[in-house]
Amino acid sequence: QVQLVESGGGLAQAGGSLRLSCAASGSTFNKYAMYWFRQALGKNREFVASIGWSGRGRNYVDSVKGRFTISRDNAKNMLFLEMNSLKPDDPAVYYCAASEKGGSDEADMDYWGKGTLVTVSS
């Protein structure tokens, strides 16, 4: 079992930055690929970014490439998402997820956090 708890969400201005964190506990963190998904109001949850167990193999949805950076600290069991140049279409609940086998679909995820809300003011 892995417990995931997100933090760092809040209100930012368009063009501003936020840093999301995800604290993992309960199992060996570095055997999981880690992910950020997001769900905007009235929309389906979508993949945002992923990172391999070693910190390599980062992938991003096209809409955040060059603006968001995913990283992890295996020594501290932490996952991060640095979000820069926030846009009006970035607001959503952002979820941290873990997958032992990898993949990028929701069905591939083994564990989910409860999410943290990001709001962007124009």
N, C-alpha and C positions, 0 to 999 in steps of 0.2 A: 504494500500500500504506500502511496505517495500522497502527501497533503501539500497543496499549493495555495499560497495566499498572496494575492496581488496588492500592491500599494502604489501610491504616487500619482494617481489620477487627480483631476481637478479642472479648474478653469484656466485657460490660457488665451492670450490674444492671438489672432491670426498673425502668422509670421513668427510667433514665439515658440517656446520649447517646453517640453515636459520630459521627465525621466520616470518610466515605470519600472517597478521592481517586482519580482516574484520570489518569495521564499519557499523553498522546498524542504520537506522533512519526511521521515518515515522509511526511506529506503535509500539505496545507493544512487545518488543523484547523477553521477557521471556515466551511468549505463543507459541514460535516456537522451534521445534527441528532444530538444525543447522548442516550443512554439509560442507565438502570439497570434491570436485570432481576434477579430472584433465584430461586433454586431451593432449596427446603427438602427435607430428607431424605424420600425416598419420594414426592415430588410433582413435578409438571411445572414447568418454568421459567415464571415469570410476569413480566409488565411491572410495573415499579414507578413509574418517572418518566421524563419526557422534557423536552428543552429545545431550542428552535430554534437555528439557527446564530448568530443575533444575540443570543441570551440571552432572547428573548421566547418566547411560546407554550409555557409550562410546563404539563405535564399530569401527573396522579398517579392511581394506582389508589386507589379509595375507601378502602381500609383504611389508607392512610398519609397521607391528606389532613389537613392541620393539624398533622402531626407531623414529616414529612420535607420538606426543601427541597432542590431541585436547583439548581445554579448552575454557571457556567462562566467561565473566564478565558481568553479567546482569545489574549491577549498572551503567556500562559505555557503555552498548549496543555494546560489542565487542566480537568477536570470534577470536581464535588464532589457529595456527598450528605450533607447534615446530617440526622442522625436523632435525634430527641428523643422523650421519653416512650416508650422502647422497651418492647415488649410481649412476652410469652412466645411469640407466634406470628410474631415477626419474624426469628428465627434462620434463616439460610440462607447459601448462597454467593451473594454479590452480584457481578453481572457488569456491566461497562461495555461499551457497544456504540455503534457509529457507523453512521449511514445517510445516504447522499447524497440519496436521494429522499424520505425521511420515511416515515411510517407507524408502526405500533406493534406489528406482529407480528414474531416472530422471523425469519420469512422475509424481512422488509424490511431486516434488518440486513446491512451489508456487512462489518463487522469486529467481532470480539469480543476482550475480554480473557480472562484465565484465571480470574479471580474472586478474591474475598477472603472469608474466612469470618467471619460475625458470629454470636456466641453470646450469649444473654441468660440470666442466672441469675435465678431467682425469689426 
